[in-house]
């Protein structure tokens, strides 16, 4: 697939529907070097997911039965929002572990919300069954070309904003966001994939040589809790790791919480645990840049629970 062409087309398609999110430079984390951060938690519905949702809906015919999606929370909110903006009906399946803040966010989009027992994988099973029964259009959270190309627009946009870093650090759940980054940069930047120790589908897949099921738990599980990495992400990651362009690592829940706290106390940036996971790699020392290496961090989500202003 010509990902550059696909991502450029997606950027044109979703222009006017998504928010161009700001970038900031900071020395505020006592690391001894500056960090460039893209504040994608300021996107519509509080995460980058709106990019993939709008690209998918705008690049295909929506069936009369409407749309269906499974989500840990953020994707469902994005699909519900995009569907509402474009005049489509949507049914969203989420697991109970999504939590009250994200469940309320999805409900407020006007989507038909179905809360199911278990984890994201259980919600996906029910969404797929609904798709088969009704003919609704499935909007996959991460493992579909339209989703990946939409998420890739985040990095095309960042590059247009003057991204000068050598290394971009990105949190990983199911892999749609980092797949978009790999598809766009194609080795032009070193990419660091960061996952919680207790939800590490990409790290486990790279170790095993193929996607495998993992157990999912921890503070970021309602956003980074995919049981199995997407095949698009895995294929790109395997290629780029072999070429020396990708490093995969994990961080503890304590490191994630410390990064989340630092973002609020030092920069007044309020993000969910998943949104702090990439920064956790730097603050914890799990990733230590070389002398002179310029680093950038993506803050991917801001739907904190409980919502402090609900």
Secondary structure, 3 states (H helix, E strand, C coil): CCHHHHHHHHHHHHCCCCCCCCEEEECCCCCCCCEEEEEHHHCHHHECHHHHHHHHHHCCCCCCCCEEEEECCHHHHHHHHHHHHHCCCEEEEEEHHHCHHHHHHHHHCCCEEEEECCCHHHHHHHHHHHHHHHCCEECCCCCCHHHHHHHHHHHHHHHHCCCCCCEEEEECCCCHHHHHHHHHHCCCCEEEEEEECCECHHHHHHHHCCCCCCCCCCCCHHHHCCCCCCHHHHHHHHHHHHCCCEEEEEECHHHHHHHHHHHHHHHCCCCCHHHHHHHHHHHCCCCCCCCCCCEEEEECECCCCCCCCC
